[in-house]
Amino acid sequence: MSAEEIKSLSKLPMELQERLLREMSNSANGNEDRFINIEIDGIIYIIPIAVSNLIDSLVFQIGELHEIRHNKGN
């Protein structure tokens, strides 16, 4: 993990940071093929943990953008 990746990770909520680090640790131990269930509109999908982490990160970034946009409007 590069210094820039660690720096960007520090901007995430602590709970998400811990989860990502835990999952990265599991990947380093050969468990990268782990999956998680997510439910969208009543349908359950089985997706890789890495995809779930990407979704969480994108949702957080969108929230940050909305907050920045809201603050600029005031």
C-alpha positions as CSV (number, residue, x, y, z in Angstrom):
1,M,0.0,0.0,0.0
2,S,1.5,3.4,-1.0
3,A,1.7,6.4,1.2
4,E,-0.9,8.2,-1.0
5,E,-3.3,5.3,-0.6
6,I,-2.8,5.4,3.2
7,K,-3.4,9.1,3.2
8,S,-6.7,8.8,1.3
9,L,-7.7,6.0,3.6
10,S,-7.4,8.4,6.6
11,K,-10.2,10.5,5.2
12,L,-12.7,7.6,5.6
13,P,-14.7,7.0,8.7
14,M,-12.8,5.0,11.3
15,E,-15.2,2.0,11.1
16,L,-14.7,1.8,7.3
17,Q,-10.9,2.2,7.7
18,E,-10.8,-0.7,10.1
19,R,-13.0,-2.9,7.8
20,L,-10.8,-2.1,4.8
21,L,-7.6,-2.8,6.6
22,R,-9.0,-6.1,8.0
23,E,-10.1,-7.2,4.5
24,M,-6.7,-6.2,3.1
25,S,-5.1,-8.3,5.8
26,N,-7.3,-11.2,4.9
27,S,-6.3,-10.8,1.2
28,A,-2.6,-10.8,2.1
29,N,-3.3,-14.1,3.9
30,G,-4.8,-15.7,0.8
31,N,-8.4,-15.1,1.5
32,E,-9.0,-12.6,-1.3
33,D,-11.8,-14.7,-2.8
34,R,-14.2,-14.0,0.1
35,F,-17.7,-12.9,-0.8
36,I,-20.5,-11.0,0.9
37,N,-24.2,-10.8,0.4
38,I,-25.8,-7.5,-0.4
39,E,-29.5,-6.8,-1.0
40,I,-30.7,-4.4,-3.7
41,D,-34.4,-3.9,-4.2
42,G,-35.2,-7.1,-2.4
43,I,-32.7,-9.2,-4.5
44,I,-29.7,-10.7,-2.8
45,Y,-26.5,-10.6,-4.7
46,I,-23.2,-12.4,-3.8
47,I,-20.3,-10.1,-4.5
48,P,-16.6,-10.1,-3.7
49,I,-15.5,-8.2,-0.6
50,A,-13.4,-6.0,-2.7
51,V,-16.4,-4.8,-4.7
52,S,-18.3,-4.2,-1.4
53,N,-15.4,-2.1,-0.2
54,L,-15.4,-0.1,-3.5
55,I,-19.1,0.6,-3.1
56,D,-18.6,1.8,0.4
57,S,-15.8,4.1,-0.6
58,L,-17.8,5.5,-3.5
59,V,-20.8,6.2,-1.3
60,F,-18.6,8.0,1.2
61,Q,-17.0,10.1,-1.6
62,I,-20.4,11.0,-2.9
63,G,-21.4,12.1,0.6
64,E,-18.3,14.2,0.8
65,L,-19.0,15.9,-2.6
66,H,-22.6,16.7,-1.5
67,E,-21.3,18.2,1.7
68,I,-18.8,20.3,-0.2
69,R,-21.4,21.4,-2.7
70,H,-23.8,22.3,0.1
71,N,-21.1,24.3,2.0
72,K,-20.2,26.3,-1.2
73,G,-23.9,27.2,-1.6
74,N,-24.0,28.9,1.8
